[in-house]
Amino acid sequence: MHLAVVCCRNCFIGVHIGVNDSRPKEQAGGVFKSNQMTVFAYARVSTQTQAEEGDSLETQVRQVLAYASSRALELSESNVFVERGVSEGQEFGSRPAGSKLLAFLHSGDIVIFPKLDRGFRNTRDALNVLHALKEKGVSVHSIDLGGDVTGNGVGAIIFTILSAFATFERERIASRISKVKQMRKAQGCFVGGRRGFGFNVVEGKKVPNEAEQKLIEEMRVMRSAGQTITSIHRWLNTEQRVKLAYSSLRTALVKPEL
């Protein structure tokens, strides 16, 4: 019998209790990897709102551990790769914990995801990762799809269909957010990013900065007189002692309303 406390930056602290095992193992970053089949899991949360709405990391970890137990799969909590504060906009292989997990996987291993949208950016990302893992001999289980989705049966078909719907839903949400931002921008509201030269942000709305507006008008006169944007930029930075990026100056002259 042995008792080991395991801690990893991307994993929860876990206590692993079991009988002595003569199989060779390697330990890296708190993750135990056997030369034989190993079960891993992946959990991700991107915002505090998701955590408050019941999709927390703790909930996801409980789900994958319970699923593994119900399938007689030995999953140590130290082998649950946790992604904190990472957007679904990143592809799986470019995420910190996702890339580490891919590096650990070998033929015969199993990866468990609590939900499809926890793992992948879009349909293409999901299918690319699924294909790569299948070629590597790794089985992928998605709890919300009922189990193994790397086979050629109904699970794989459902995986493809639901991946497409998940992508559609994310794109639909992104489209709605974009439209709302455009509407608020048209109403003169500040929708994020850097403050445009010539304006201040007051109570969420853009209001003209008188001093900067005067400079813009003077520079527009210089531009109309034939001076280049480069010479105007030099004049602004040296004579007026106003540090402004060339691109921001160009935007202020071409689109002063922004």
N, C-alpha and C positions, 0 to 999 in steps of 0.2 A: 504493500500500500504506500502511495506517495501523495504528498500535498504540496501544491505549487500555487503561489499567487502570481498572476500574470497581469502586466500592465503595458498598454501600448497607446501611443498618441492617438491613433485612429480607432481604438477599440475601448470597450468598457473594461473596468477592472473585473477580473473573474477569478474564481477559485476552481481549480481543476483537481478532482480527486479520482484516483483510479488505481488499478493494480499495476505492478511493474511490468513494463513491456520491453522486450528485448529487441524490437524492431528499431533500426536506426532512425533517428529523427534529427532535424536541424531546427534551430530556434533563431528567428530574426525579427527584431522589433516586437517581441512578445507573442508572435504567432507560431504555433507548433505545427510543423509540416512533417507528416510521415511519408516514408518511401512508398507506402501503400495508399489506398484511397483515403482522401481527406474531405470532410464536409466543411464548406465555408458558407457565409451568408453576407448580405450587403444591405445596409440601411442608409437612408438619406433624408435630411430635412433641410429646406432652404430658408425658411422664415420662421419668426416667432409665432406668427399667426397660425401656421400649420401645426406647430407644437400645441398651441392652446386649443385647437379644434380636434384634438385626439389623434393626430398623425405624428406624434412625437417619436423620438428615437427610442425611448423606453418601450413604447407600444410596439414598434416594429421589431425590436429585439425579442420581446416576449413572443411575438407571432412566429418568427423564424425558429426559435427554440422549441416552441410547442409543436410546430409542424414537423421538425426533425424528429422529435420524440414520438410523434404519432406514426411516423414512417420507419421507426427503429433505426434512425440515422444518428450517429454519435457526433453531435455538434457542440464544441466547446465555445463558451461565450467569448473567449479570447480570439476565436476565429471569425467573429462577426466584424466585418469592416464597416466603420461608421463614417459617413460623410456629413460634416456639420457646416451649415451655411453655404452650401454649393447649389447654384441654380441648375434647374433642369436643362437650361440652354447649353450647358457644356456636354460634349460627347463623353461617353462613359470612360474611354481610354485616356482622356485628358484631365479627368478629375484626380485629385491627390490619392484618395483611398481606392478609387476604381483602378487606376494604373498599377498600384501596389498589388491589388488583388489579382489582376491579370498576370502579374509577374510570378505569383506563387502557384498558379494553377498548372497541373500536369494531368496526363491521361488517366482517366478513372475517377478524377475528383468530381465533386458535386457543388454547385453554387445555388443558394436559395435566395430569392427575392421576395419580399412581402407583397409588393404590388408592381405591376408593369411600369407605371410612370415614375417609380422610385429609381429605376435603373437606367433608363435610356432617354436620350434627347428627343428622338423622333423615330419613325418607322425605319428609315435607312440605318440609323445608328443601331437600333435593336436587332435588325436582321443581319447587319454586318458582324456585330459581336456574337450573335447566336451562331452564325455560320463558322466564324473563326474558332469558337469554343467546341463546336461539334466536330470540326476537322481535327482539333487537338484531342478529342476523346473525352471532353468534359461535359457533364450533364447539367442542364439549367432547369431549375424548378421555380415556377412563379406561383405563389400561393393563391392569388386571385384568379388564376387560370386552372387551378385544380391539381397542379403537379408538374411533372416533367414535360417540357415543351420542345425538347431537342429531338424527339422521335419523328417519325414520318406519319403519325396518326392524327387524330382529331386535335390533340393538344397543340401540335405545330400549326395547324390551320387556324385555330382560334387565336394563337399567338400573333400570327400575321394580321388577322382581321382586327383584333383589338389594338395592335400597335398602330394601325392606320387610323382608327378612331381616336386614340390618344393623341396622335399628331394633329388630327383635325381639330380636336378640342383646344389644344394649346394654341394653334394658329388662330382659331376663332377668338380666344381670349386676348391674344396679342393684338388682333385687329381692332377689337373693341377699345382696348387701352389706347391704341394709336389714334383712333377717332376722337376719343374724349380729350386727349392731349391737344389735337388739332383744334377742336372746338374751344378749349380753354385758352389756347394761344391766340385765336381769333378774337377772343373777348378781352385780350390784353393781360391775361394772367401769366405768371411765371411758371413754367412747367419743368423746371430743373435745368441742370447744366450751369455753365458760366454766365454771369451777368453780361449782357451785351453792352459794348461801349456806347455811351450816350444815354444810358438809362440806369436807374436805381430800382431796386425791388423793395416795395413798401406794402406790407400786409398782403403778400402774395401777388401783387400786381406791379407791372412795369410803369414807372413814372419817369419823365424826362429829367436828365441831369443837365442843368442849364449850362454849366461850364463846359462840359463835354459836347453838348449840342452846338455851342458856339464854335468849338474847334472843328467839328464835323462840317459846319457851314463854310468855315474858312478854307478847309481842305478841299471841299467840293468846288469852291471858286478857283483854287489853285489847279485843280484837275481840269476844270473847264478852260483854263488859260494854257493848257498844254503840258503841264508838268506831269512827270511819270509818278506812278504810285510809289516807286522806290525812292524818288527824291522827296516826296511828301512824307514818307515813312521816316526818312533820315531827319527831316526838319522837325517832325513831331517828337522824335526820341532825343535829339540833341538840343535844339533850340527851346522847345517847350518842356523838355524834361518829362515827357509822358511816355512811359514804357508800355508799348502795345505791340502785340505780335502782328506780323505783316498780314497774315490771313484775317485777323480781326479788323485791321484797318481796311482791308479790301471789302469785307462784309459791310462795315459801317458806311463806306462810300457808295457801294453798289446798292445795298439794301438798308438805308438808314432807318427804316421803320422797325427793323429787328433789334 
